[in-house]
Amino acid sequence: MRIGTFVLAAQFPGQGPGEALHRAVRSAEAAEESGLDSVWLAEHHFVPYGVCPSATTLAALLLGRTRRIRVGTAVSVLPNHHPVALGEQAALLHLTSGGRFSLGVGRGGPWVDLEVFGGGLDAYENGFPEALELLLDWLREPRVAGRGERFGFREVAVVPRADELLDGATGAAGTSGPEVIVACTSPKSVRLAAGRALPMLLGMHCGDEEKAEMVALWRTAAREAGHPPEVVEGAAHVSAGVAQIADGPGDATETLVKTMPGWLRQGLDAHVTVDARHRVMRDPVAYTELLCALHPVGPPKLAADRLAATAERTGITRFALLVEGSGDLAATEENVRRLGADVLPLLT
């Protein structure tokens, strides 16, 4: 079982973005200190739901401040990035961190980001497969040309090569670049990831049954694409969730129900669609209660049991858990510490 944290840099009511970012950095440092496996960083634009606009930039900072823990993006929103620029950043972080960087990518949403960064609605609705293919070529090939509808350019050399990682102990060149993970929210995205044998990141709004169905679909699609059994069965998917540890049966849930709805209300309500399409915002209290029911929220034994149950039902053994739901720095650090000290030993 590989337990990591999911960092949104959430800006709670009454807080500034600097406070949210400081808490994000400290929670990541605490994750390494507590023996957790990984830190996954979200990126958002123009909303207090999450105030980190560049997951790769924050990843660079955290890779420089840590020595062991894996740092990944969850996710870099591909329609807002040129795939080559993102591939160059991923290669740089992979090589300079000794292979501790994971690149999670996703399609994002129909937000005004598409207008600001120039991708446009078509990049969101139709352009993701082309962008993903170009990104993967950049991470795997020595020379790349853009031959798609959106990205067209002459063949150029890939510098630095992501697959030229050196092992400090042996001096031998590695054979692969950074891990690439795809955020999947629909059968279409599941099949896209499976066709390329890329593991999935599954959202915290999904329960075990839905995640198990998506893993089953991924395996079927991966087999149909011709990937060997060891690749299909060995895919290291990641399940996002929420974690809040407390001794009393209802204490953790009470903490989150007091704090998260205010953050969700102002954060989700701030999203603006690029084309004025109607959208329905989740009820913040009901959504918080749902997350508490689905994920490791409660005493250490309950938390460990829920993680183990998810692993058994879905086959997923990697977790990215939101730990900043209290909105408080000290409480977040303590929550991370308890994940490492009180929950992790129950899963080994």
ChimeraX attribute file (.defattr): number of C-alpha atoms within 10 A of each C-alpha:
attribute: neighborCount
match mode: 1-to-1
recipient: residues
	/A:1	14
	/A:2	15
	/A:3	24
	/A:4	30
	/A:5	28
	/A:6	27
	/A:7	27
	/A:8	25
	/A:9	28
	/A:10	28
	/A:11	25
	/A:12	26
	/A:13	16
	/A:14	6
	/A:15	13
	/A:16	13
	/A:17	16
	/A:18	12
	/A:19	16
	/A:20	23
	/A:21	20
	/A:22	12
	/A:23	23
	/A:24	26
	/A:25	18
	/A:26	15
	/A:27	27
	/A:28	29
	/A:29	19
	/A:30	20
	/A:31	25
	/A:32	22
	/A:33	15
	/A:34	17
	/A:35	18
	/A:36	23
	/A:37	20
	/A:38	26
	/A:39	29
	/A:40	27
	/A:41	28
	/A:42	24
	/A:43	22
	/A:44	21
	/A:45	16
	/A:46	16
	/A:47	18
	/A:48	27
	/A:49	23
	/A:50	24
	/A:51	23
	/A:52	26
	/A:53	16
	/A:54	17
	/A:55	24
	/A:56	27
	/A:57	14
	/A:58	21
	/A:59	25
	/A:60	20
	/A:61	11
	/A:62	19
	/A:63	24
	/A:64	12
	/A:65	13
	/A:66	16
	/A:67	12
	/A:68	16
	/A:69	21
	/A:70	21
	/A:71	30
	/A:72	30
	/A:73	28
	/A:74	28
	/A:75	25
	/A:76	26
	/A:77	24
	/A:78	23
	/A:79	28
	/A:80	20
	/A:81	15
	/A:82	14
	/A:83	21
	/A:84	20
	/A:85	12
	/A:86	21
	/A:87	25
	/A:88	19
	/A:89	17
	/A:90	27
	/A:91	27
	/A:92	18
	/A:93	25
	/A:94	25
	/A:95	20
	/A:96	15
	/A:97	19
	/A:98	15
	/A:99	22
	/A:100	19
	/A:101	30
	/A:102	25
	/A:103	27
	/A:104	25
	/A:105	25
	/A:106	22
	/A:107	25
	/A:108	20
	/A:109	17
	/A:110	21
	/A:111	20
	/A:112	19
	/A:113	23
	/A:114	21
	/A:115	15
	/A:116	12
	/A:117	11
	/A:118	13
	/A:119	18
	/A:120	20
	/A:121	20
	/A:122	13
	/A:123	20
	/A:124	20
	/A:125	13
	/A:126	12
	/A:127	20
	/A:128	21
	/A:129	15
	/A:130	17
	/A:131	23
	/A:132	22
	/A:133	13
	/A:134	22
	/A:135	23
	/A:136	16
	/A:137	19
	/A:138	28
	/A:139	26
	/A:140	19
	/A:141	13
	/A:142	15
	/A:143	14
	/A:144	19
	/A:145	15
	/A:146	17
	/A:147	13
	/A:148	13
	/A:149	8
	/A:150	13
	/A:151	15
	/A:152	10
	/A:153	11
	/A:154	8
	/A:155	11
	/A:156	11
	/A:157	12
	/A:158	19
	/A:159	12
	/A:160	17
	/A:161	21
	/A:162	27
	/A:163	20
	/A:164	16
	/A:165	23
	/A:166	16
	/A:167	12
	/A:168	9
	/A:169	6
	/A:170	7
	/A:171	9
	/A:172	11
	/A:173	12
	/A:174	13
	/A:175	11
	/A:176	14
	/A:177	22
	/A:178	23
	/A:179	17
	/A:180	22
	/A:181	24
	/A:182	26
	/A:183	24
	/A:184	21
	/A:185	18
	/A:186	10
	/A:187	13
	/A:188	10
	/A:189	20
	/A:190	26
	/A:191	22
	/A:192	20
	/A:193	23
	/A:194	26
	/A:195	19
	/A:196	16
	/A:197	23
	/A:198	22
	/A:199	24
	/A:200	27
	/A:201	26
	/A:202	25
	/A:203	17
	/A:204	18
	/A:205	16
	/A:206	18
	/A:207	19
	/A:208	20
	/A:209	12
	/A:210	13
	/A:211	22
	/A:212	19
	/A:213	14
	/A:214	22
	/A:215	22
	/A:216	15
	/A:217	16
	/A:218	26
	/A:219	23
	/A:220	15
	/A:221	21
	/A:222	25
	/A:223	18
	/A:224	13
	/A:225	14
	/A:226	12
	/A:227	16
	/A:228	12
	/A:229	11
	/A:230	8
	/A:231	14
	/A:232	20
	/A:233	12
	/A:234	10
	/A:235	18
	/A:236	17
	/A:237	21
	/A:238	22
	/A:239	26
	/A:240	23
	/A:241	25
	/A:242	24
	/A:243	27
	/A:244	30
	/A:245	27
	/A:246	18
	/A:247	11
	/A:248	11
	/A:249	14
	/A:250	12
	/A:251	16
	/A:252	22
	/A:253	21
	/A:254	15
	/A:255	17
	/A:256	23
	/A:257	21
	/A:258	13
	/A:259	18
	/A:260	22
	/A:261	20
	/A:262	14
	/A:263	22
	/A:264	24
	/A:265	19
	/A:266	17
	/A:267	20
	/A:268	16
	/A:269	15
	/A:270	13
	/A:271	21
	/A:272	17
	/A:273	17
	/A:274	16
	/A:275	13
	/A:276	10
	/A:277	9
	/A:278	7
	/A:279	9
	/A:280	6
	/A:281	11
	/A:282	13
	/A:283	11
	/A:284	18
	/A:285	18
	/A:286	12
	/A:287	16
	/A:288	22
	/A:289	16
	/A:290	15
	/A:291	22
	/A:292	21
	/A:293	15
	/A:294	18
	/A:295	27
	/A:296	26
	/A:297	27
	/A:298	24
	/A:299	20
	/A:300	24
	/A:301	16
	/A:302	16
	/A:303	24
	/A:304	22
	/A:305	16
	/A:306	19
	/A:307	25
	/A:308	18
	/A:309	13
	/A:310	22
	/A:311	18
	/A:312	13
	/A:313	13
	/A:314	20
	/A:315	20
	/A:316	24
	/A:317	17
	/A:318	20
	/A:319	27
	/A:320	27
	/A:321	25
	/A:322	22
	/A:323	26
	/A:324	29
	/A:325	25
	/A:326	21
	/A:327	23
	/A:328	16
	/A:329	17
	/A:330	13
	/A:331	15
	/A:332	22
	/A:333	22
	/A:334	18
	/A:335	24
	/A:336	30
	/A:337	21
	/A:338	18
	/A:339	28
	/A:340	22
	/A:341	15
	/A:342	17
	/A:343	22
	/A:344	19
	/A:345	11
	/A:346	14
	/A:347	15
	/A:348	7
